[in-house]
Amino acid sequence: MSKESLWFGYLEIGDKSSPVAQDPKLSTGKTDTLYLFNLQRNAIIEYKRDIVEPKLRPLNGNEADITKELKKAFKKIVKEFTPRGKPSAVLEAPPAVTTAPKKKPKEEALEEIGIGDVDDDFFDDGDDED
């Protein structure tokens, strides 16, 4: 496989067999795995190299017409793909951190509802000594 271009092939795994594409520029960062675009699943999937490589084959003459569809689908998916260990291309603002409001002193809370700084004369204790 060339290091510059997409490779198109077929992954033979029984009922889940699918045309695949491999972009050698997409690295998993591990020597024992590789990324393949799986057309049937419409996703770029990380596979164990020792398991998947024996099941890969180039497209044959009858399957060559699938190359255009593979290339188009791959280009669409790869735009949204972020390889493991790489920061996302679209940086989103971190979620806002909310904290509980600080408790107000009792006096402040009473003032807010209109009960602050009440004169002692306000309360009638039944003792009229004035």
DSSP file with accessible surface (Angstrom, degrees, kcal/mol):
  #  RESIDUE AA STRUCTURE BP1 BP2  ACC     N-H-->O    O-->H-N    N-H-->O    O-->H-N    TCO  KAPPA ALPHA  PHI   PSI    X-CA   Y-CA   Z-CA
    1    1 A M              0   0  127      0, 0.0     2,-0.1     0, 0.0     6,-0.1   0.000 360.0 360.0 360.0 136.8    0.0    0.0    0.0
    2    2 A S        -     0   0   55      1,-0.1     3,-0.1     4,-0.1     5,-0.0  -0.422 360.0-138.9 -74.9 146.1    1.2    3.4   -0.9
    3    3 A K  S    S+     0   0  155      1,-0.2    -1,-0.1    -2,-0.1     3,-0.0   0.567  98.6  49.8 -81.1  -8.7    1.8    5.9    1.9
    4    4 A E  S    S+     0   0  147     20,-0.1     2,-0.3     2,-0.1    -1,-0.2   0.699 105.7  48.0-101.8 -25.2    0.3    8.8   -0.1
    5    5 A S  S    S-     0   0   63     -3,-0.1     2,-0.1     1,-0.0    17,-0.0  -0.781  84.2 -92.2-122.7 165.2   -3.0    7.5   -1.4
    6    6 A L        -     0   0   39     -2,-0.3     2,-0.5    17,-0.1    17,-0.2  -0.429  33.9-144.6 -68.3 143.6   -6.1    5.7   -0.3
    7    7 A W  E     -A   22   0A  51     15,-2.5    15,-2.5    -2,-0.1     2,-0.5  -0.937  11.1-157.1-109.4 133.5   -6.2    2.0   -0.6
    8    8 A F  E     +A   21   0A  37     -2,-0.5    51,-0.9    13,-0.2     2,-0.2  -0.933  29.5 133.0-113.5 133.8   -9.5    0.3   -1.6
    9    9 A G  E     -AB  20  58A   0     11,-2.5    11,-2.7    -2,-0.5     2,-0.4  -0.815  48.4 -94.1-155.4-163.6  -10.2   -3.3   -0.7
   10   10 A Y  E     -AB  19  57A  55     47,-2.9    47,-1.6     9,-0.3     2,-0.7  -0.996  19.7-147.1-134.2 130.4  -12.6   -5.8    0.7
   11   11 A L  E     -AB  18  56A   1      7,-3.0     7,-1.8    -2,-0.4     2,-0.9  -0.890  15.4-155.4 -97.9 113.2  -12.8   -7.1    4.2
   12   12 A E        +     0   0   96     43,-2.8     3,-0.1    -2,-0.7     5,-0.1  -0.800  38.5 138.7 -96.8 102.5  -13.9  -10.7    4.2
   13   13 A I    >   -     0   0   61     -2,-0.9     3,-1.4     1,-0.4     2,-0.2  -0.309  64.1-105.6-138.0  49.5  -15.5  -11.5    7.5
   14   14 A G  G >  S+     0   0   59      1,-0.3     3,-1.8     2,-0.2    -1,-0.4  -0.394  96.3   2.5  69.3-131.9  -18.6  -13.6    6.6
   15   15 A D  G 3  S+     0   0  166      1,-0.3    -1,-0.3    -2,-0.2    -3,-0.0   0.724 134.8  54.1 -62.6 -23.1  -22.0  -11.8    7.0
   16   16 A K  G <  S+     0   0  157     -3,-1.4    -1,-0.3     2,-0.0    -2,-0.2   0.210  77.0 138.3 -99.3  16.3  -20.2   -8.5    8.0
   17   17 A S    <   +     0   0   19     -3,-1.8    -5,-0.2    23,-0.1    -7,-0.0  -0.265  27.4 168.6 -60.3 148.3  -18.0   -8.4    4.9
   18   18 A S  E     -A   11   0A   0     -7,-1.8    -7,-3.0    21,-0.0     2,-0.1  -0.989  42.0 -99.0-160.1 150.0  -17.6   -4.9    3.4
   19   19 A P  E     -A   10   0A  22      0, 0.0    20,-2.4     0, 0.0    21,-0.5  -0.486  49.8-168.8 -65.6 144.5  -15.7   -2.8    1.0
   20   20 A V  E     -AC   9  38A   0    -11,-2.7   -11,-2.5    18,-0.2     2,-0.4  -0.927  18.7-153.5-136.2 160.5  -13.1   -0.8    2.9
   21   21 A A  E     -AC   8  37A   0     16,-1.7    16,-3.5    -2,-0.3     2,-0.4  -0.988   7.9-159.6-132.8 143.1  -10.7    2.1    2.4
   22   22 A Q  E     -A    7   0A  20    -15,-2.5   -15,-2.5    -2,-0.4    14,-0.1  -0.992   5.0-162.8-126.6 127.9   -7.5    2.8    4.2
   23   23 A D    >   -     0   0   22     -2,-0.4     3,-2.1    12,-0.3    12,-0.2  -0.934  10.1-155.1-104.3 111.2   -5.8    6.1    4.4
   24   24 A P  T 3  S+     0   0   31      0, 0.0    -1,-0.1     0, 0.0   -21,-0.1   0.691  90.9  67.3 -63.0 -14.3   -2.2    5.5    5.5
   25   25 A K  T 3  S+     0   0  145      1,-0.1     2,-0.9   -21,-0.1   -22,-0.0   0.688  81.9  84.6 -77.8 -17.9   -2.1    9.1    6.9
   26   26 A L    <   -     0   0   32     -3,-2.1     9,-0.5     9,-0.1     2,-0.4  -0.765  66.8-175.0 -86.9 109.0   -4.6    8.1    9.6
   27   27 A S        -     0   0   76     -2,-0.9     7,-0.1     1,-0.1     4,-0.1  -0.851  29.3-155.8-108.9 140.2   -2.5    6.6   12.3
   28   28 A T        -     0   0   11     -2,-0.4    -1,-0.1     2,-0.3     3,-0.1   0.586  44.4-119.3 -82.9 -12.7   -3.8    5.0   15.5
   29   29 A G  S    S+     0   0   69      1,-0.3     2,-0.4     4,-0.1     5,-0.1   0.483  86.9  94.1  84.6   3.3   -0.6    5.7   17.2
   30   30 A K    >   -     0   0   90      3,-0.2     3,-0.7     1,-0.1    -2,-0.3  -0.973  69.3-144.6-127.8 143.7   -0.1    2.0   17.8
   31   31 A T  T 3  S+     0   0  133     -2,-0.4    -1,-0.1     1,-0.2    -2,-0.0   0.740  98.9  56.8 -78.0 -19.9    1.9   -0.4   15.6
   32   32 A D  T 3  S+     0   0   68     17,-0.1    17,-2.7    16,-0.1    18,-0.5   0.405 105.2  53.4 -95.1   4.3   -0.6   -3.3   16.2
   33   33 A T  E <   - D   0  48A   6     -3,-0.7    -5,-0.3    15,-0.3     2,-0.3  -0.917  58.2-171.3-133.2 162.3   -3.8   -1.5   15.0
   34   34 A L  E     - D   0  47A   5     13,-2.2    13,-3.1    -2,-0.3     2,-0.4  -0.978  23.9-117.3-147.3 157.7   -4.9    0.4   11.9
   35   35 A Y  E     + D   0  46A  13     -9,-0.5     2,-0.4    -2,-0.3   -12,-0.3  -0.841  30.0 179.9 -97.5 134.8   -7.9    2.5   10.9
   36   36 A L  E     - D   0  45A   0      9,-2.3     9,-3.0    -2,-0.4     2,-0.7  -0.996  28.1-130.5-129.4 139.3  -10.2    1.3    8.0
   37   37 A F  E     -CD  21  44A   1    -16,-3.5   -16,-1.7    -2,-0.4     2,-0.7  -0.813  24.2-155.8 -85.3 119.9  -13.2    3.0    6.6
   38   38 A N  E  >> -CD  20  43A   2      5,-3.0     5,-1.5    -2,-0.7     4,-1.1  -0.889   5.8-162.2-101.3 112.4  -15.9    0.3    6.6
   39   39 A L  T  45S+     0   0   24    -20,-2.4     3,-0.3    -2,-0.7    -1,-0.2   0.895  88.4  54.9 -64.1 -40.1  -18.5    1.2    3.9
   40   40 A Q  T  45S+     0   0  122    -21,-0.5    -1,-0.2     1,-0.2   -20,-0.1   0.885 118.8  34.0 -62.5 -36.9  -21.2   -1.1    5.3
   41   41 A R  T  45S-     0   0  160      2,-0.2    -1,-0.2    -3,-0.1    -2,-0.2   0.517 100.7-137.5 -93.3  -7.9  -20.9    0.5    8.8
   42   42 A N  T  <5 +     0   0   80     -4,-1.1     2,-0.3    -3,-0.3    -3,-0.2   0.900  66.5 104.4  50.7  49.5  -20.2    3.9    7.3
   43   43 A A  E   <S-D   38   0A  33     -5,-1.5    -5,-3.0    -7,-0.1     2,-0.6  -0.992  76.8-114.4-154.3 154.0  -17.5    4.5    9.9
   44   44 A I  E     -D   37   0A  20     -2,-0.3     2,-0.4    -7,-0.2    -7,-0.3  -0.862  44.0-171.4 -91.9 122.2  -13.8    4.6   10.4
   45   45 A I  E     -D   36   0A  28     -9,-3.0    -9,-2.3    -2,-0.6     2,-0.5  -0.916  23.9-127.1-122.4 143.2  -13.0    1.7   12.7
   46   46 A E  E     -D   35   0A  61     -2,-0.4     2,-0.3   -11,-0.2   -11,-0.2  -0.769  33.1-173.7 -89.2 126.0   -9.8    0.7   14.5
   47   47 A Y  E     -D   34   0A  34    -13,-3.1   -13,-2.2    -2,-0.5     2,-0.4  -0.898  32.8-105.8-119.5 150.6   -8.9   -2.9   13.9
   48   48 A K  E >>  -D   33   0A 101     -2,-0.3     4,-2.6   -15,-0.2     3,-0.6  -0.623  30.9-141.5 -71.2 123.1   -6.2   -5.2   15.3
   49   49 A R  H 3> S+     0   0   79    -17,-2.7     4,-2.3    -2,-0.4    -1,-0.2   0.908  96.8  52.5 -56.6 -46.3   -3.7   -5.4   12.5
   50   50 A D  H 34 S+     0   0  120    -18,-0.5    -1,-0.2     1,-0.2   -17,-0.1   0.767 115.6  41.9 -67.7 -22.1   -2.9   -9.1   13.0
   51   51 A I  H <4 S+     0   0   97     -3,-0.6     4,-0.3     2,-0.1    -1,-0.2   0.887 121.3  36.8 -87.6 -43.0   -6.6  -10.1   12.9
   52   52 A V  H >< S+     0   0    5     -4,-2.6     3,-1.6     1,-0.2     4,-0.4   0.862 101.2  68.7 -84.9 -36.3   -7.7   -7.9   10.0
   53   53 A E  G >< S+     0   0   80     -4,-2.3     3,-1.5    -5,-0.3    -1,-0.2   0.883  97.6  52.8 -56.6 -41.2   -4.8   -7.9    7.5
   54   54 A P  G 3  S+     0   0  102      0, 0.0    -1,-0.3     0, 0.0    -2,-0.1   0.743 109.5  51.9 -65.9 -16.8   -5.2  -11.6    6.6
   55   55 A K  G <  S+     0   0   92     -3,-1.6   -43,-2.8    -4,-0.3     2,-0.3   0.376  92.6  94.2 -99.2   2.4   -8.9  -10.9    5.8
   56   56 A L  E <   +B   11   0A  26     -3,-1.5   -45,-0.2    -4,-0.4   -47,-0.0  -0.757  46.0 167.4 -96.4 143.0   -8.2   -7.9    3.5
   57   57 A R  E     -B   10   0A  55    -47,-1.6   -47,-2.9    -2,-0.3     3,-0.1  -0.983  38.9 -98.0-146.4 154.2   -7.9   -8.2   -0.3
   58   58 A P  E     -B    9   0A  86      0, 0.0   -49,-0.2     0, 0.0     2,-0.1  -0.331  51.8 -91.4 -65.9 156.4   -7.8   -5.7   -3.1
   59   59 A L        -     0   0   31    -51,-0.9     2,-0.1     4,-0.1   -51,-0.1  -0.452  44.4-135.1 -65.9 139.9  -11.1   -5.1   -5.0
   60   60 A N    >>  -     0   0   71     -2,-0.1     3,-1.4    -3,-0.1     4,-0.8  -0.368  32.2 -88.1 -89.7 177.7  -11.4   -7.4   -8.0
   61   61 A G  G >4 S+     0   0   70      1,-0.3     3,-0.6     2,-0.2     4,-0.3   0.847 127.1  52.3 -55.4 -36.6  -12.5   -6.3  -11.5
   62   62 A N  G 34 S+     0   0  147      1,-0.2    -1,-0.3     2,-0.1     3,-0.2   0.728 112.9  45.1 -73.4 -21.9  -16.2   -6.8  -10.6
   63   63 A E  G X4 S+     0   0   41     -3,-1.4     3,-2.1     1,-0.2     4,-0.3   0.467  82.4  97.3-100.1  -2.9  -16.0   -4.7   -7.5
   64   64 A A  T X< S+     0   0   54     -4,-0.8     3,-1.6    -3,-0.6     4,-0.3   0.807  73.4  66.5 -60.1 -28.7  -14.0   -1.8   -9.1
   65   65 A D  T 3> S+     0   0  132     -4,-0.3     4,-0.5     1,-0.3     3,-0.5   0.700  89.5  66.4 -68.1 -15.8  -17.2    0.2   -9.6
   66   66 A I  H <> S+     0   0   37     -3,-2.1     4,-2.8     1,-0.2    -1,-0.3   0.670  79.0  84.5 -77.3 -14.4  -17.6    0.5   -5.8
   67   67 A T  H <> S+     0   0   39     -3,-1.6     4,-2.8    -4,-0.3     5,-0.2   0.895  86.9  51.2 -56.8 -43.7  -14.4    2.7   -5.6
   68   68 A K  H  > S+     0   0  177     -3,-0.5     4,-2.3    -4,-0.3    -1,-0.2   0.929 112.8  45.4 -61.9 -44.4  -16.3    5.9   -6.5
   69   69 A E  H  X S+     0   0  111     -4,-0.5     4,-2.6     2,-0.2     5,-0.3   0.913 113.6  50.4 -65.0 -42.4  -18.9    5.2   -3.7
   70   70 A L  H  X S+     0   0    0     -4,-2.8     4,-2.7     1,-0.2    -2,-0.2   0.933 111.3  47.8 -60.0 -47.7  -16.1    4.3   -1.2
   71   71 A K  H  X S+     0   0   90     -4,-2.8     4,-2.5    -5,-0.2    -2,-0.2   0.924 113.2  47.6 -62.5 -44.4  -14.1    7.4   -1.9
   72   72 A K  H  X S+     0   0  165     -4,-2.3     4,-1.6    -5,-0.2    -2,-0.2   0.937 115.2  44.4 -63.7 -46.9  -17.2    9.7   -1.6
   73   73 A A  H  X S+     0   0   19     -4,-2.6     4,-2.3     1,-0.2     5,-0.2   0.911 113.2  51.7 -65.6 -40.6  -18.4    8.1    1.6
   74   74 A F  H  X S+     0   0    7     -4,-2.7     4,-3.0    -5,-0.3     5,-0.2   0.938 107.6  51.6 -62.0 -46.6  -14.8    8.1    3.1
   75   75 A K  H  X S+     0   0  121     -4,-2.5     4,-0.9     1,-0.2    -1,-0.2   0.866 110.9  48.9 -60.9 -35.0  -14.3   11.8    2.3
   76   76 A K  H  < S+     0   0  143     -4,-1.6     4,-0.5    -5,-0.2     3,-0.3   0.937 116.3  41.3 -68.7 -46.3  -17.6   12.7    4.1
   77   77 A I  H >X S+     0   0   27     -4,-2.3     3,-1.3     1,-0.2     4,-0.6   0.883 107.1  60.5 -71.1 -38.9  -16.8   10.6    7.2
   78   78 A V  H >< S+     0   0   43     -4,-3.0     3,-0.6     1,-0.3    -1,-0.2   0.810  94.4  65.1 -65.8 -24.6  -13.1   11.6    7.5
   79   79 A K  T 3< S+     0   0  175     -4,-0.9    -1,-0.3    -3,-0.3    -2,-0.2   0.830 110.2  37.3 -63.6 -31.7  -14.0   15.3    7.9
   80   80 A E  T <4 S+     0   0  148     -3,-1.3     2,-0.3    -4,-0.5    -1,-0.2   0.466  96.7 108.1 -97.5  -3.5  -15.8   14.5   11.2
   81   81 A F    <<  -     0   0   49     -4,-0.6     8,-0.1    -3,-0.6    -3,-0.0  -0.583  45.7-170.1 -86.2 134.9  -13.3   11.9   12.3
   82   82 A T        -     0   0   53     -2,-0.3     3,-0.1     6,-0.1     6,-0.1  -0.970  22.8-132.0-120.5 112.4  -10.8   12.5   15.2
   83   83 A P    >   -     0   0   21      0, 0.0     3,-1.9     0, 0.0   -55,-0.1  -0.279  40.4 -85.1 -59.4 150.4   -8.1    9.9   15.6
   84   84 A R  T 3  S+     0   0  117      1,-0.2   -57,-0.0   -57,-0.0     0, 0.0  -0.261 114.7  21.2 -56.9 139.1   -7.6    8.7   19.1
   85   85 A G  T 3  S+     0   0   80      1,-0.3    -1,-0.2    -3,-0.1   -57,-0.0   0.421  99.7 108.0  84.4  -3.6   -5.3   10.9   21.1
   86   86 A K  S <  S-     0   0  135     -3,-1.9    -1,-0.3    -4,-0.0     3,-0.1  -0.867  75.6-108.7-105.9 144.5   -5.7   13.9   18.9
   87   87 A P        -     0   0  110      0, 0.0     4,-0.1     0, 0.0    -1,-0.0  -0.358  44.7 -94.3 -66.8 150.0   -7.7   17.0   20.1
   88   88 A S        -     0   0   61      1,-0.1    -6,-0.1     2,-0.1    -7,-0.0  -0.323  23.8-132.5 -63.3 143.0  -11.0   17.5   18.3
   89   89 A A  S    S+     0   0   95      1,-0.1     2,-0.8    -3,-0.1    -1,-0.1   0.835  98.2  60.8 -66.2 -31.9  -11.0   19.8   15.3
   90   90 A V  S    S-     0   0  101      2,-0.0     2,-0.6     0, 0.0    -1,-0.1  -0.867  79.7-155.8-100.7 111.0  -14.0   21.6   16.7
   91   91 A L        -     0   0  149     -2,-0.8     2,-0.3    -4,-0.1    -2,-0.0  -0.767   9.2-162.0 -89.5 124.2  -13.2   23.1   20.0
   92   92 A E        -     0   0  168     -2,-0.6    -4,-0.0     1,-0.1    -2,-0.0  -0.763  28.0 -99.9-102.7 152.0  -16.2   23.6   22.2
   93   93 A A        -     0   0   88     -2,-0.3     3,-0.1     1,-0.1    -1,-0.1  -0.420  46.7-105.2 -65.8 139.9  -16.4   25.9   25.2
   94   94 A P        -     0   0  112      0, 0.0    -1,-0.1     0, 0.0     3,-0.1  -0.345  47.5 -87.9 -63.7 151.1  -16.1   24.0   28.4
   95   95 A P        -     0   0  117      0, 0.0     2,-0.1     0, 0.0    -3,-0.0  -0.311  50.7-100.5 -61.1 143.2  -19.3   23.6   30.3
   96   96 A A        -     0   0   92     -3,-0.1     2,-0.6     1,-0.1    -3,-0.0  -0.419  31.9-131.3 -65.7 136.3  -20.1   26.5   32.6
   97   97 A V        -     0   0  132     -2,-0.1     2,-0.4    -3,-0.1    -1,-0.1  -0.817  23.4-162.1 -91.2 122.7  -19.3   25.7   36.2
   98   98 A T        -     0   0  126     -2,-0.6     2,-0.4     3,-0.0     0, 0.0  -0.883   5.7-169.8-107.9 138.2  -22.1   26.6   38.5
   99   99 A T        -     0   0  121     -2,-0.4     3,-0.1     3,-0.0    -2,-0.0  -0.920  32.1-100.3-122.5 152.7  -21.7   27.0   42.1
  100  100 A A        -     0   0   84     -2,-0.4     3,-0.1     1,-0.1     0, 0.0  -0.409  49.4-100.2 -67.4 140.9  -24.3   27.4   44.8
  101  101 A P        -     0   0  120      0, 0.0    -1,-0.1     0, 0.0     2,-0.1  -0.343  43.9 -99.3 -61.6 147.0  -24.8   31.0   45.8
  102  102 A K        -     0   0  192      1,-0.1     2,-0.2    -3,-0.1    -3,-0.0  -0.405  41.5-106.3 -65.7 143.2  -23.1   32.0   49.0
  103  103 A K        -     0   0  203     -3,-0.1    -1,-0.1    -2,-0.1     3,-0.1  -0.495  34.6-132.8 -71.1 136.5  -25.4   32.0   52.0
  104  104 A K        -     0   0  101     -2,-0.2    -1,-0.1     1,-0.1     5,-0.0  -0.636  27.2 -95.9 -87.7 151.5  -26.1   35.5   53.2
  105  105 A P     >  -     0   0   68      0, 0.0     4,-2.2     0, 0.0     3,-0.4  -0.285  39.1-110.3 -60.7 153.1  -25.9   36.5   56.8
  106  106 A K  H  > S+     0   0  156      1,-0.2     4,-2.5     2,-0.2     5,-0.2   0.886 117.6  54.9 -55.0 -40.3  -29.3   36.3   58.5
  107  107 A E  H  > S+     0   0  126      1,-0.2     4,-2.2     2,-0.2    -1,-0.2   0.912 108.1  48.3 -63.5 -42.4  -29.5   40.1   58.8
  108  108 A E  H  > S+     0   0   96     -3,-0.4     4,-2.1     2,-0.2    -1,-0.2   0.914 111.1  50.5 -64.1 -42.5  -29.0   40.6   55.0
  109  109 A A  H  X S+     0   0   42     -4,-2.2     4,-1.1     1,-0.2    -2,-0.2   0.913 110.6  49.0 -63.2 -40.9  -31.6   38.0   54.2
  110  110 A L  H  <>S+     0   0   64     -4,-2.5     5,-3.2    -5,-0.2     6,-0.6   0.900 109.3  52.9 -66.2 -38.5  -34.1   39.6   56.5
  111  111 A E  H ><5S+     0   0   99     -4,-2.2     3,-1.6     4,-0.3     5,-0.2   0.894 102.5  59.4 -63.6 -37.9  -33.4   43.0   55.0
  112  112 A E  H 3<5S+     0   0  127     -4,-2.1    -1,-0.2     1,-0.3    -2,-0.2   0.838 108.8  42.9 -60.7 -34.0  -34.1   41.6   51.5
  113  113 A I  T 3<5S-     0   0  122     -4,-1.1    -1,-0.3    -3,-0.4    -2,-0.2   0.297 125.5-100.8 -97.8  10.6  -37.6   40.7   52.5
  114  114 A G  T < 5S+     0   0   68     -3,-1.6    -3,-0.2    -4,-0.1    -2,-0.1   0.717  96.8 104.1  86.7  21.5  -38.2   43.9   54.3
  115  115 A I      < +     0   0   86     -5,-3.2     3,-0.4    -6,-0.2    -4,-0.3   0.265  49.2 118.9-116.4  13.2  -37.7   42.9   57.9
  116  116 A G  S    S+     0   0   25     -6,-0.6    -8,-0.1    -5,-0.2    -9,-0.0  -0.382  72.6  10.3 -81.4 156.7  -34.2   44.3   58.4
  117  117 A D  S    S+     0   0  146      1,-0.2     2,-0.4    -2,-0.1    -1,-0.2   0.898  78.9 178.9  46.7  53.0  -33.4   47.0   61.0
  118  118 A V        -     0   0   52     -3,-0.4    -1,-0.2     1,-0.1     2,-0.1  -0.706  28.8-117.7 -85.8 132.7  -36.7   46.8   62.9
  119  119 A D    >   -     0   0  119     -2,-0.4     3,-1.6     1,-0.1     4,-0.5  -0.371  16.2-124.0 -66.4 150.2  -37.0   49.1   65.9
  120  120 A D  G >  S+     0   0  145      1,-0.3     3,-0.8     2,-0.2    -1,-0.1   0.785 111.0  65.6 -63.7 -27.1  -37.5   47.5   69.2
  121  121 A D  G 3  S+     0   0  133      1,-0.2    -1,-0.3     3,-0.1    -2,-0.0   0.694  84.9  75.6 -68.4 -17.1  -40.7   49.6   69.5
  122  122 A F  G <  S+     0   0  151     -3,-1.6     2,-0.5     2,-0.1    -1,-0.2   0.875  83.7  71.5 -63.2 -37.3  -42.2   47.7   66.6
  123  123 A F  S <  S-     0   0  134     -3,-0.8     2,-0.8    -4,-0.5    -1,-0.0  -0.678  74.5-149.9 -86.3 127.6  -42.8   44.7   68.7
  124  124 A D        +     0   0  122     -2,-0.5     4,-0.1     1,-0.1    -3,-0.1  -0.843  18.3 176.4 -98.1 108.8  -45.6   45.1   71.2
  125  125 A D        -     0   0  128     -2,-0.8    -1,-0.1     2,-0.2     3,-0.1   0.256  57.1-104.5 -94.1  10.0  -44.9   42.9   74.1
  126  126 A G  S    S+     0   0   60      1,-0.2     2,-0.8     0, 0.0    -2,-0.1   0.506  91.9 115.2  83.5   2.7  -47.9   44.1   75.9
  127  127 A D        -     0   0   90      2,-0.0     2,-1.3     1,-0.0    -2,-0.2  -0.826  44.5-173.9-108.8  91.7  -45.8   46.3   78.2
  128  128 A D        +     0   0  133     -2,-0.8    -4,-0.0     1,-0.2    -1,-0.0  -0.655  23.6 149.6 -92.8  88.9  -46.7   49.9   77.5
  129  129 A E              0   0  154     -2,-1.3    -1,-0.2     0, 0.0    -2,-0.0   0.351 360.0 360.0 -99.6   6.6  -44.2   51.8   79.5
  130  130 A D              0   0  180     -3,-0.1    -2,-0.0     0, 0.0     0, 0.0  -0.231 360.0 360.0 -74.6 360.0  -43.9   54.8   77.2
